[in-house]
């Protein structure tokens, strides 16, 4: 395959949906087709953004973090990521694979923490502007199943300690935005791992063929 222009792909889903394994599948496909790429995660991937990640995910800090403070911290980390990694990569014809992006803010901060969507949209206009993924793969998992996977994995962070209703609201928000965006593909992540991986592989290859 001959790919002329770099693309931006985001992987989205609840905690326990299998994003890490899915990114490994994408890596193998990109290596197979000799597509140059970088992998980034949100929040994180730059030195400053990784420090912000630790603040957000650590529940052992000395004060309670306001939910809007978390939103602003996430967008501060996102600004660093966009300016220092994503935009330079795309300008140099390097593809970007992102573990979470803007849709996570609408789902987690908007759905989970109940921050009004208009607030997120206003910050989005300043930070993200028009830099959106060409493709988003959303791994849809039932919240109860996702949380069970997280518990088996161990090392629960501050976000993952929220109750089941918190994650139900997140999933509902994800599903709401999927209906509005033709660039989001939903994958059933409740199935066995090998089936999910095969579906991701087939979906991505089919999409890549359209990019030639």
C-alpha positions in Angstrom: 0.0 0.0 0.0 1.2 3.5 -0.8 0.0 6.1 1.7 0.7 9.7 0.7 -0.7 11.6 3.7 -0.3 11.0 7.4 -3.4 10.3 9.4 -4.5 10.6 13.0 -6.2 7.6 14.7 -7.6 7.7 18.2 -8.6 4.7 20.3 -11.4 5.3 22.8 -13.3 3.3 25.4 -14.0 2.7 29.1 -11.3 1.5 31.5 -11.1 -2.2 30.9 -12.2 -2.0 27.2 -8.8 -3.3 25.9 -7.3 -0.2 24.4 -3.7 -1.2 25.1 -4.1 -4.6 23.4 -5.9 -2.9 20.5 -3.0 -0.4 20.0 -0.6 -3.4 19.8 -2.8 -4.8 17.0 -2.6 -1.5 15.1 1.2 -1.3 15.6 1.6 -4.7 14.0 -0.5 -3.6 11.0 1.4 -0.4 10.6 4.7 -2.3 10.8 3.4 -4.7 8.2 2.5 -1.9 5.8 5.6 0.1 6.7 3.7 3.1 7.9 5.8 5.5 10.0 4.0 6.3 13.2 4.2 7.5 16.8 2.0 6.4 19.8 0.8 8.9 22.3 -1.4 8.6 25.4 -3.7 11.0 27.2 -3.0 12.6 29.5 0.8 12.1 29.0 3.5 11.4 26.4 5.4 14.7 27.0 7.4 15.3 30.2 5.0 18.0 31.5 1.9 16.0 30.4 3.2 12.9 32.3 3.5 15.0 35.5 -0.1 16.1 35.0 -1.1 12.5 34.5 0.3 11.6 37.9 -1.6 14.4 39.6 -4.9 13.3 37.9 -4.6 9.6 38.6 -3.1 9.8 42.1 -5.7 10.0 44.9 -3.0 10.4 47.6 -2.5 14.1 47.1 -3.1 16.6 49.9 -6.3 18.1 48.7 -9.4 17.2 46.8 -9.2 18.1 43.1 -12.3 20.0 41.8 -13.7 18.2 38.7 -13.3 21.4 36.6 -9.7 21.5 37.7 -9.2 18.0 36.4 -10.8 19.1 33.1 -8.4 22.1 32.8 -5.4 19.9 33.7 -6.3 17.4 31.0 -6.5 20.2 28.4 -3.2 21.6 29.6 -1.7 18.2 29.0 -3.5 18.0 25.7 -2.1 21.3 24.5 1.5 20.2 25.2 0.8 16.9 23.4 -0.7 18.7 20.3 2.0 21.3 20.1 5.0 19.1 20.8 4.1 15.7 19.3 0.9 15.4 17.3 1.2 18.4 15.0 5.0 18.0 14.3 4.4 14.3 13.5 1.5 15.0 11.1 3.5 17.8 9.3 6.4 15.3 8.8 4.1 12.7 7.3 4.2 10.5 10.4 0.9 8.9 11.5 -0.3 9.3 15.0 -2.0 6.6 17.2 -3.5 8.1 20.3 -4.7 6.3 23.4 -7.6 8.6 24.1 -8.3 12.1 22.8 -11.1 14.7 22.8 -13.9 12.2 22.9 -12.7 11.0 26.4 -13.2 14.5 27.7 -16.8 14.6 26.6 -17.4 11.1 28.0 -15.5 11.2 31.2 -15.7 14.9 32.3 -19.0 15.5 30.5 -20.7 12.2 31.2 -18.9 10.9 34.3 -18.3 14.1 36.2 -21.4 15.9 34.7 -19.6 19.0 33.5 -21.8 20.8 31.0 -20.8 20.1 27.4 -20.7 23.8 26.5 -17.8 24.3 28.9 -15.8 21.5 27.3 -16.7 22.9 23.8 -15.4 26.3 24.8 -12.0 24.9 26.0 -11.9 22.7 22.9 -12.1 25.7 20.6 -9.0 27.2 22.3 -6.8 24.1 22.6 -7.9 21.6 19.9 -9.3 23.9 17.3 -9.9 21.7 14.3 -7.3 19.0 15.0 -9.5 15.9 15.2 -8.8 12.3 14.4 -9.4 11.0 10.9 -10.6 7.8 12.5 -11.7 6.9 16.0 -12.0 3.3 17.1 -14.4 3.1 20.1 -14.2 -0.1 22.1 -17.6 -0.6 23.5 -17.7 -2.6 26.8 -20.4 -3.0 29.3 -19.3 -1.0 32.4 -19.6 -3.9 34.8 -17.4 -6.1 32.6 -14.9 -3.3 32.1 -14.6 -2.8 35.9 -14.2 -6.5 36.5 -11.2 -6.5 34.1 -9.7 -3.5 35.8 -10.0 -5.2 39.2 -8.3 -8.3 37.9 -5.5 -6.1 36.5 -4.9 -4.4 39.9 -3.3 -1.0 40.6 -6.6 0.9 40.6 -6.1 4.6 40.0 -8.3 7.5 41.3 -10.5 7.6 38.2 -11.1 3.8 38.2 -12.3 3.9 41.9 -15.5 5.7 40.9 -18.8 3.7 41.2 -20.6 1.8 38.5 -23.0 4.6 37.7 -20.1 6.9 36.9 -19.0 4.5 34.1 -22.5 3.9 32.9 -22.8 7.7 32.4 -19.5 7.7 30.5 -20.6 4.9 28.2 -23.9 6.6 27.5 -22.1 9.8 26.5 -19.7 7.8 24.2 -22.7 6.2 22.5 -24.4 9.6 22.1 -21.4 11.0 20.3 -20.9 7.9 18.1 -24.3 8.6 16.5 -23.2 12.1 15.5 -19.8 11.2 14.0 -19.3 9.1 10.9 -15.5 8.9 11.6 -16.1 6.8 14.7 -16.3 3.0 14.4 -17.7 1.0 17.3 -16.2 -2.4 18.1 -17.9 -4.8 20.5 -15.3 -5.2 23.2 -17.4 -7.6 25.3 -16.5 -10.5 23.1 -13.5 -12.9 23.5 -10.1 -11.2 23.1 -9.2 -13.0 19.8 -12.5 -12.1 18.2 -12.2 -8.4 19.2 -8.6 -8.3 17.9 -9.7 -9.8 14.6 -12.6 -7.3 14.2 -10.1 -4.4 14.9 -7.7 -5.8 12.4 -10.3 -6.2 9.7 -11.9 -2.8 10.4 -8.5 -1.0 10.2 -7.3 -2.7 7.1 -10.6 -1.9 5.3 -10.2 1.7 6.3 -6.6 1.9 5.3 -7.4 0.7 1.8 -9.6 3.8 1.5 -6.6 6.0 2.3 -4.5 4.9 -0.6 
